[in-house]
Structures are given as structure tokens and as C-alpha cells.
Amino acid sequence: MTRRQRCYLDISIGEELEGRIIVELFNDVVPKTAENFRALCTGEKGIGPNTAVPLHYK
């Protein structure tokens, strides 16, 4: 069985952490989609070159 990557999203209301969503990425099935989602979670892609919009979740 292939070991799949995981990402997490912390959920806050105001300043209080309410929980964490853990997402298993099917990088063995849809590698490009999984990599794009992982990059959105980490924020490593920075700002969109044409849109000046942050490429991450806040």
C-alpha cells in the first residue's frame, strides 16, 4: 500500500482554535491535484504572479 501525504487545516473562531481537519492526499492517484492542494495548504507558492492574490488558505 502506498503511503499517502496528509495536510491539515486548523479551524479558528476569532482567536480560539476550534479543531483540526486532516486531509489525506491521494498523490498516488492524482499527483498533480494533490501537490497543488498541498501547496495551497503550506502557502509555499506565495502570491499569484498575475493576480497578486495569496495562493494559500488563511
Backbone as JSON Lines, residues from 0, in Angstrom:
{"i":0,"aa":"M","n":[0.84,-1.18,0.0],"ca":[0.0,0.0,0.0],"c":[0.89,1.24,0.0]}
{"i":1,"aa":"T","n":[0.51,2.21,-0.8],"ca":[1.26,3.46,-0.91],"c":[1.0,4.34,0.3]}
{"i":2,"aa":"R","n":[2.07,4.91,0.82],"ca":[1.92,5.86,1.92],"c":[1.54,7.21,1.34]}
{"i":3,"aa":"R","n":[0.41,7.73,1.77],"ca":[-0.1,8.99,1.24],"c":[0.25,10.14,2.17]}
{"i":4,"aa":"Q","n":[0.45,11.3,1.55],"ca":[0.72,12.51,2.32],"c":[-0.56,12.97,3.0]}
{"i":5,"aa":"R","n":[-0.39,13.76,4.05],"ca":[-1.52,14.37,4.74],"c":[-1.23,15.84,4.97]}
{"i":6,"aa":"C","n":[-2.28,16.62,4.9],"ca":[-2.23,18.04,5.24],"c":[-3.28,18.29,6.31]}
{"i":7,"aa":"Y","n":[-3.13,19.38,7.02],"ca":[-4.16,19.71,7.99],"c":[-4.52,21.17,7.89]}
{"i":8,"aa":"L","n":[-5.76,21.46,8.27],"ca":[-6.28,22.81,8.31],"c":[-6.78,23.05,9.73]}
{"i":9,"aa":"D","n":[-6.19,24.03,10.41],"ca":[-6.67,24.41,11.74],"c":[-7.84,25.36,11.59]}
{"i":10,"aa":"I","n":[-8.91,25.1,12.33],"ca":[-10.12,25.9,12.26],"c":[-10.21,26.75,13.52]}
{"i":11,"aa":"S","n":[-10.32,28.06,13.34],"ca":[-10.42,29.0,14.46],"c":[-11.69,29.82,14.32]}
{"i":12,"aa":"I","n":[-12.23,30.19,15.46],"ca":[-13.32,31.16,15.52],"c":[-12.79,32.29,16.38]}
{"i":13,"aa":"G","n":[-12.64,33.46,15.77],"ca":[-11.95,34.54,16.47],"c":[-10.5,34.13,16.66]}
{"i":14,"aa":"E","n":[-10.03,34.19,17.87],"ca":[-8.66,33.78,18.19],"c":[-8.6,32.39,18.79]}
{"i":15,"aa":"E","n":[-9.74,31.72,18.91],"ca":[-9.78,30.43,19.59],"c":[-9.75,29.27,18.6]}
{"i":16,"aa":"L","n":[-8.79,28.37,18.79],"ca":[-8.68,27.18,17.95],"c":[-9.83,26.24,18.29]}
{"i":17,"aa":"E","n":[-10.62,25.88,17.28],"ca":[-11.78,25.02,17.49],"c":[-11.53,23.58,17.09]}
{"i":18,"aa":"G","n":[-10.6,23.35,16.19],"ca":[-10.33,21.98,15.77],"c":[-9.39,21.93,14.59]}
{"i":19,"aa":"R","n":[-9.15,20.72,14.14],"ca":[-8.23,20.49,13.03],"c":[-8.85,19.48,12.08]}
{"i":20,"aa":"I","n":[-8.8,19.78,10.79],"ca":[-9.24,18.86,9.75],"c":[-7.98,18.28,9.11]}
{"i":21,"aa":"I","n":[-7.89,16.96,9.1],"ca":[-6.75,16.28,8.47],"c":[-7.23,15.7,7.14]}
{"i":22,"aa":"V","n":[-6.51,16.04,6.08],"ca":[-6.87,15.62,4.73],"c":[-5.79,14.68,4.2]}
{"i":23,"aa":"E","n":[-6.19,13.48,3.83],"ca":[-5.25,12.55,3.21],"c":[-5.25,12.8,1.71]}
{"i":24,"aa":"L","n":[-4.07,12.98,1.15],"ca":[-3.95,13.3,-0.27],"c":[-3.69,12.03,-1.07]}
{"i":25,"aa":"F","n":[-4.45,11.85,-2.13],"ca":[-4.31,10.68,-2.98],"c":[-3.26,10.96,-4.06]}
{"i":26,"aa":"N","n":[-2.03,11.21,-3.6],"ca":[-0.95,11.57,-4.51],"c":[-0.56,10.42,-5.44]}
{"i":27,"aa":"D","n":[-0.94,9.2,-5.11],"ca":[-0.67,8.07,-6.0],"c":[-1.71,7.97,-7.13]}
{"i":28,"aa":"V","n":[-2.86,8.61,-6.96],"ca":[-3.94,8.56,-7.96],"c":[-3.98,9.84,-8.79]}
{"i":29,"aa":"V","n":[-3.91,10.98,-8.11],"ca":[-3.98,12.29,-8.78],"c":[-2.82,13.16,-8.29]}
{"i":30,"aa":"P","n":[-1.59,12.87,-8.72],"ca":[-0.41,13.53,-8.17],"c":[-0.4,15.05,-8.33]}
{"i":31,"aa":"K","n":[-0.8,15.55,-9.48],"ca":[-0.75,17.0,-9.7],"c":[-1.77,17.72,-8.82]}
{"i":32,"aa":"T","n":[-2.98,17.19,-8.74],"ca":[-4.02,17.79,-7.89],"c":[-3.6,17.76,-6.43]}
{"i":33,"aa":"A","n":[-3.06,16.63,-5.98],"ca":[-2.62,16.5,-4.59],"c":[-1.5,17.49,-4.29]}
{"i":34,"aa":"E","n":[-0.56,17.66,-5.2],"ca":[0.54,18.6,-5.0],"c":[0.03,20.04,-4.97]}
{"i":35,"aa":"N","n":[-0.9,20.37,-5.85],"ca":[-1.47,21.73,-5.84],"c":[-2.19,22.01,-4.52]}
{"i":36,"aa":"F","n":[-2.96,21.06,-4.03],"ca":[-3.67,21.26,-2.77],"c":[-2.68,21.39,-1.61]}
{"i":37,"aa":"R","n":[-1.64,20.55,-1.6],"ca":[-0.63,20.62,-0.55],"c":[0.04,21.99,-0.54]}
{"i":38,"aa":"A","n":[0.36,22.51,-1.73],"ca":[0.99,23.83,-1.83],"c":[0.07,24.93,-1.33]}
{"i":39,"aa":"L","n":[-1.24,24.8,-1.58],"ca":[-2.19,25.78,-1.04],"c":[-2.22,25.73,0.48]}
{"i":40,"aa":"C","n":[-2.11,24.53,1.04],"ca":[-2.12,24.39,2.5],"c":[-0.87,24.97,3.14]}
{"i":41,"aa":"T","n":[0.28,24.8,2.51],"ca":[1.53,25.27,3.1],"c":[1.81,26.74,2.81]}
{"i":42,"aa":"G","n":[1.22,27.26,1.74],"ca":[1.47,28.65,1.36],"c":[2.78,28.87,0.65]}
{"i":43,"aa":"E","n":[3.43,27.8,0.23],"ca":[4.77,27.91,-0.35],"c":[4.8,28.57,-1.72]}
{"i":44,"aa":"K","n":[3.66,28.69,-2.38],"ca":[3.63,29.32,-3.71],"c":[3.53,30.84,-3.64]}
{"i":45,"aa":"G","n":[3.32,31.39,-2.45],"ca":[3.33,32.84,-2.28],"c":[2.14,33.54,-2.89]}
{"i":46,"aa":"I","n":[2.43,34.55,-3.72],"ca":[1.41,35.4,-4.33],"c":[1.31,35.06,-5.82]}
{"i":47,"aa":"G","n":[0.09,35.02,-6.34],"ca":[-0.12,34.75,-7.77],"c":[0.52,35.83,-8.62]}
{"i":48,"aa":"P","n":[1.34,35.48,-9.6],"ca":[2.07,36.47,-10.4],"c":[1.17,37.39,-11.22]}
{"i":49,"aa":"N","n":[0.04,36.9,-11.66],"ca":[-0.85,37.71,-12.5],"c":[-1.97,38.38,-11.71]}
{"i":50,"aa":"T","n":[-2.31,37.8,-10.55],"ca":[-3.47,38.29,-9.8],"c":[-3.11,39.04,-8.53]}
{"i":51,"aa":"A","n":[-1.88,38.85,-8.04],"ca":[-1.43,39.41,-6.76],"c":[-2.28,38.92,-5.59]}
{"i":52,"aa":"V","n":[-2.9,37.76,-5.75],"ca":[-3.73,37.15,-4.7],"c":[-2.89,36.07,-4.01]}
{"i":53,"aa":"P","n":[-2.94,36.01,-2.66],"ca":[-2.2,34.96,-1.95],"c":[-2.66,33.56,-2.38]}
{"i":54,"aa":"L","n":[-1.71,32.68,-2.62],"ca":[-2.01,31.31,-3.03],"c":[-1.93,30.39,-1.82]}
{"i":55,"aa":"H","n":[-2.78,30.66,-0.84],"ca":[-2.84,29.84,0.37],"c":[-4.13,30.11,1.1]}
{"i":56,"aa":"Y","n":[-4.43,29.23,2.05],"ca":[-5.59,29.42,2.92],"c":[-5.12,30.15,4.15]}
{"i":57,"aa":"K","n":[-5.96,31.02,4.67],"ca":[-5.59,31.78,5.86],"c":[-6.31,31.25,7.06]}
